[in-house]
Amino acid sequence: MSFDRHLAEIAREFPEWTIWRSDAGRWWATRHHPLTSAQRDRGCAMTIDADDPEKLREQLHEQQDLSAGPDGPDEDS
């Protein structure tokens, strides 16, 4: 699959993130919105990177799980 197709598929799957590939060939994603303090406490990251699109997708799924927390999405008070 082409670079552009990988990029487009991941971007569609994770619309709350900006996805790109660096000139060095690493895959990156950064959130569109700041993290809540609860998300930061759970270990969520604002920006992540990976060697390839499959690993980036895995990390994005992990971030989704962390963001939701044990009881689903939370509100920061």
C-alpha distance (Angstrom), angle and dihedral (degrees) to the residues before:
residue distance angle dihedral
M1 . . .
S2 3.77 . .
F3 3.78 125.5 .
D4 3.82 91.4 -114.1
R5 3.79 92.8 50.8
H6 3.81 92.6 50.2
L7 3.77 89.9 49.1
A8 3.81 93.4 49.2
E9 3.81 93.8 47.0
I10 3.79 94.2 49.9
A11 3.81 91.3 45.4
R12 3.83 90.4 52.5
E13 3.80 91.7 47.4
F14 3.83 93.5 48.3
P15 3.82 107.2 32.8
E16 3.81 92.4 165.0
W17 3.82 89.7 66.8
T18 3.81 134.8 64.5
I19 3.81 109.3 -132.3
W20 3.80 126.3 -160.0
R21 3.77 143.9 152.4
S22 3.79 119.1 -128.3
D23 3.79 125.3 -132.5
A24 3.81 86.3 -107.2
G25 3.83 89.5 60.2
R26 3.84 99.1 -107.7
W27 3.79 119.7 135.8
W28 3.81 117.6 -128.7
A29 3.79 139.1 -173.5
T30 3.78 129.8 -174.2
R31 3.78 128.1 -175.3
H32 3.79 121.8 -111.4
H33 3.81 93.0 -141.4
P34 3.79 133.3 44.4
L35 3.77 119.2 -100.1
T36 3.78 121.4 -107.0
S37 3.78 117.3 -120.6
A38 3.83 88.7 -109.5
Q39 3.82 90.6 54.8
R40 3.81 91.0 48.8
D41 3.82 89.2 49.8
R42 3.82 89.4 53.9
G43 3.81 90.9 53.6
C44 3.79 100.9 -101.6
A45 3.80 116.2 161.9
M46 3.78 128.4 -141.3
T47 3.83 92.0 -148.9
I48 3.80 130.5 20.3
D49 3.80 134.9 -177.6
A50 3.79 138.1 -164.5
D51 3.78 141.9 -179.9
D52 3.80 95.1 -112.9
P53 3.81 141.3 7.9
E54 3.81 94.4 -98.0
K55 3.80 92.4 55.6
L56 3.80 90.9 45.5
R57 3.81 90.0 52.4
E58 3.84 89.9 50.6
Q59 3.80 90.8 51.7
L60 3.79 91.5 47.4
H61 3.81 90.0 54.0
E62 3.81 89.3 49.7
Q63 3.80 89.8 50.2
Q64 3.80 90.6 50.6
D65 3.79 90.0 53.8
L66 3.80 92.2 47.2
S67 3.81 92.2 46.8
A68 3.78 92.6 52.5
G69 3.79 93.6 48.8
P70 3.80 123.6 -163.2
D71 3.82 94.7 -52.3
G72 3.79 101.2 36.3
P73 3.82 128.5 -97.0
D74 3.76 114.7 -8.8
E75 3.75 135.7 -154.2
D76 3.77 121.8 -126.8
S77 3.79 112.5 -129.3
